[in-house]
Amino acid sequence: MNISVLLPSRGRPGPLAESIASLDGNADDPGQVQILIAADPDDEPTWSFPARQPSVTWIAPGRYGYVRLHEYVNQIARMASGDWLMLWNDDARMLTPGWDTIITGSPPGVLWSAANHDGHCNLFPAWPRSWTDAIGHVSLCWNCDTWMQEIGAAVGRQWQVPVRVFHDRADITGGHDDQTWEEGRDRGDMSSVFCEARFRDQRAADAAKIRDLLPQQEDAR
């Protein structure tokens, strides 16, 4: 069992290195953790980042921006080889030793790590890659974390695991108050888009596909 970490990044090669080091340094088996980085074509410091193998860096054909975050994530998810997928940020730091063993030892579902932010938001979910294979994407709008959170809740397969993350985000800690953060803040009110009927209907369809998949996964265990 291994894990593919989905990590879009922009303009933060130093923090990116620290973030990956925190994952590797706290993993029981770093060799079973695949890091997939998504970068913009105008962001050479990120796409030339010397990540350790078996990391993969995908360079978008154009700069999508924050409102198309899901397109970065969906693309690198298609390149993943892990049994589990996990959303991650370049301003996040893993704190829990053996986090990889905790995730891969969990039953199929959307796993919820504890972090220093609003306890209602599962910002760093992990879930079986087979779920994404079944629905054909991670998300269809930029709220990739909330998309997976709602699917997990809809099928009754979302729970917290004893994994702790430090999120060094500008509005939480004052950290990484930079151009990347400012561009993210300028994305506008995307919450209203997330709640549109077309996306609610799509999440319901995604959840239905996962419900069909769950009996097979339970039998496999």
C-alpha positions as CSV (number, residue, x, y, z in Angstrom):
1,M,0.0,0.0,0.0
2,N,1.4,3.4,-0.9
3,I,0.3,7.1,-1.1
4,S,0.3,9.7,-3.8
5,V,0.4,13.2,-2.5
6,L,-1.3,15.8,-4.8
7,L,0.6,19.1,-4.4
8,P,-0.1,22.1,-6.6
9,S,2.5,24.8,-5.9
10,R,3.5,28.2,-7.1
11,G,6.4,30.5,-6.3
12,R,7.5,28.8,-3.1
13,P,10.4,26.6,-3.8
14,G,11.7,27.0,-0.2
15,P,8.5,26.2,1.5
16,L,7.8,23.4,-1.0
17,A,11.1,21.7,0.0
18,E,10.2,22.1,3.7
19,S,6.7,20.7,3.1
20,I,8.0,17.6,1.3
21,A,10.8,17.1,4.0
22,S,8.1,17.1,6.7
23,L,6.2,14.3,4.8
24,D,9.4,12.3,4.2
25,G,10.8,12.9,7.6
26,N,7.7,11.6,9.4
27,A,6.9,8.7,7.1
28,D,7.6,5.1,8.2
29,D,8.5,4.3,4.5
30,P,9.3,7.5,2.4
31,G,9.9,5.2,-0.6
32,Q,6.2,4.4,-0.6
33,V,5.2,8.1,-0.7
34,Q,4.9,9.5,-4.2
35,I,4.9,13.3,-4.5
36,L,3.1,14.8,-7.5
37,I,3.7,18.5,-8.0
38,A,1.7,20.7,-10.4
39,A,3.3,23.9,-11.6
40,D,2.7,26.8,-14.0
41,P,4.8,27.2,-17.1
42,D,5.9,30.6,-16.0
43,D,7.1,29.3,-12.6
44,E,10.5,27.9,-13.4
45,P,11.7,27.7,-9.7
46,T,8.8,25.3,-9.0
47,W,8.9,23.1,-12.1
48,S,12.7,22.8,-11.9
49,F,12.4,21.9,-8.2
50,P,14.8,18.9,-7.5
51,A,12.3,16.7,-5.7
52,R,13.5,13.3,-4.8
53,Q,12.3,10.3,-6.7
54,P,9.7,8.9,-7.3
55,S,8.3,12.4,-7.4
56,V,6.6,13.7,-10.6
57,T,6.3,17.3,-11.7
58,W,3.6,18.2,-14.2
59,I,3.7,21.6,-15.9
60,A,0.3,23.0,-16.9
61,P,0.0,24.0,-20.6
62,G,-1.1,27.5,-19.4
63,R,-1.5,29.3,-16.1
64,Y,-4.9,28.3,-14.8
65,G,-4.9,30.3,-11.6
66,Y,-6.6,29.5,-8.4
67,V,-10.1,29.3,-9.8
68,R,-9.0,26.3,-11.9
69,L,-7.1,24.6,-9.1
70,H,-9.2,21.4,-9.7
71,E,-7.7,21.1,-13.1
72,Y,-4.2,20.9,-11.7
73,V,-5.3,18.4,-9.1
74,N,-7.3,16.3,-11.5
75,Q,-4.3,16.1,-13.9
76,I,-1.8,14.9,-11.3
77,A,-4.3,12.5,-9.8
78,R,-4.5,10.8,-13.2
79,M,-0.7,10.3,-13.0
80,A,-0.8,8.8,-9.5
81,S,0.4,5.3,-8.8
82,G,-0.6,5.1,-5.1
83,D,-3.4,3.1,-3.6
84,W,-4.3,6.3,-1.6
85,L,-4.5,9.9,-2.7
86,M,-3.9,12.9,-0.4
87,L,-4.4,16.6,-1.0
88,W,-1.5,18.7,0.3
89,N,-0.2,22.3,0.2
90,D,3.2,23.8,0.1
91,D,2.4,25.8,3.3
92,A,1.5,22.6,5.2
93,R,3.8,20.6,7.5
94,M,3.3,17.1,8.6
95,L,3.7,16.6,12.3
96,T,2.8,13.0,13.0
97,P,5.4,10.2,12.8
98,G,4.1,7.2,10.9
99,W,1.3,9.2,9.2
100,D,1.7,7.0,6.1
101,T,1.1,3.8,8.1
102,I,-2.0,5.3,9.7
103,I,-3.5,6.3,6.3
104,T,-2.7,3.0,4.5
105,G,-4.0,1.0,7.5
106,S,-7.4,2.7,7.4
107,P,-10.6,1.3,5.9
108,P,-11.8,2.9,2.6
109,G,-13.1,6.4,3.2
110,V,-12.3,10.1,3.3
111,L,-9.7,10.4,6.1
112,W,-9.7,13.6,8.1
113,S,-6.5,14.9,9.7
114,A,-6.4,17.4,12.5
115,A,-5.0,20.8,11.7
116,N,-4.7,24.3,13.2
117,H,-7.7,25.7,11.4
118,D,-11.5,25.6,11.4
119,G,-12.5,22.2,12.7
120,H,-15.3,21.9,10.2
121,C,-13.0,21.9,7.2
122,N,-11.1,18.8,6.0
123,L,-8.4,20.6,4.1
124,F,-6.0,17.6,3.7
125,P,-8.2,14.7,3.0
126,A,-6.9,11.3,2.0
127,W,-9.0,8.7,0.1
128,P,-8.6,5.5,-2.0
129,R,-7.4,6.2,-5.5
130,S,-10.1,3.8,-6.7
131,W,-12.7,6.4,-5.8
132,T,-11.2,8.9,-8.1
133,D,-10.8,6.2,-10.8
134,A,-14.5,5.4,-10.4
135,I,-15.8,9.0,-10.7
136,G,-13.1,10.2,-13.2
137,H,-11.9,13.2,-11.2
138,V,-11.1,14.6,-7.8
139,S,-13.3,17.7,-8.2
140,L,-15.0,19.7,-10.8
141,C,-14.5,23.1,-9.1
142,W,-11.7,24.6,-7.1
143,N,-12.9,23.4,-3.7
144,C,-11.2,20.0,-4.1
145,D,-11.0,19.3,-0.4
146,T,-14.7,20.2,0.3
147,W,-15.8,18.2,-2.8
148,M,-14.2,15.0,-1.3
149,Q,-15.4,15.9,2.2
150,E,-19.0,16.0,1.0
151,I,-18.7,12.8,-1.0
152,G,-17.3,11.0,2.1
153,A,-20.1,12.4,4.3
154,A,-22.8,11.4,1.7
155,V,-21.7,7.8,1.6
156,G,-21.0,7.6,5.4
157,R,-17.3,7.0,4.9
158,Q,-15.5,10.0,6.5
159,W,-13.7,10.0,9.8
160,Q,-10.8,11.5,11.6
161,V,-7.5,9.8,11.9
162,P,-4.7,10.6,14.4
163,V,-2.7,12.6,11.9
164,R,-1.8,16.2,12.8
165,V,-0.9,18.9,10.3
166,F,0.4,22.4,10.8
167,H,-1.0,24.8,8.2
168,D,1.2,27.8,8.0
169,R,-1.3,29.9,6.1
170,A,-1.4,33.7,6.2
171,D,-4.9,34.0,7.6
172,I,-4.2,31.4,10.3
173,T,-0.6,32.0,11.4
174,G,0.6,35.0,9.4
175,G,3.0,32.8,7.5
176,H,3.4,32.8,3.7
177,D,1.8,36.2,3.3
178,D,3.1,36.5,-0.2
179,Q,2.1,37.1,-3.8
180,T,0.7,33.5,-4.1
181,W,-1.5,34.1,-1.1
182,E,-2.7,37.5,-2.5
183,E,-3.6,35.9,-5.8
184,G,-5.6,33.3,-4.1
185,R,-7.5,35.9,-2.1
186,D,-8.4,37.7,-5.3
187,R,-10.2,34.6,-6.7
188,G,-13.6,36.0,-5.7
189,D,-16.4,34.3,-4.0
190,M,-16.2,30.7,-5.3
191,S,-18.3,29.3,-2.5
192,S,-21.5,30.3,-4.4
193,V,-20.2,28.5,-7.5
194,F,-19.5,25.3,-5.4
195,C,-23.2,25.4,-4.3
196,E,-24.7,25.7,-7.7
197,A,-27.2,23.0,-8.7
198,R,-25.0,21.6,-11.4
199,F,-22.2,20.9,-9.0
200,R,-24.6,19.6,-6.3
201,D,-26.0,17.2,-8.8
202,Q,-22.5,16.1,-9.9
203,R,-21.5,15.4,-6.3
204,A,-24.6,13.3,-5.8
205,A,-23.7,11.4,-9.0
206,D,-20.2,10.9,-7.7
207,A,-21.5,9.6,-4.3
208,A,-23.8,7.1,-6.1
209,K,-20.8,5.7,-7.9
210,I,-18.8,5.3,-4.7
211,R,-21.8,3.6,-3.0
212,D,-21.7,1.0,-5.8
213,L,-18.0,0.6,-5.3
214,L,-18.0,0.2,-1.5
215,P,-19.3,-3.4,-1.3
216,Q,-16.4,-4.6,-3.6
217,Q,-13.9,-2.8,-1.3
218,E,-15.5,-4.2,1.8
219,D,-15.3,-7.8,0.3
220,A,-11.6,-7.2,-0.6
221,R,-10.8,-6.4,3.0
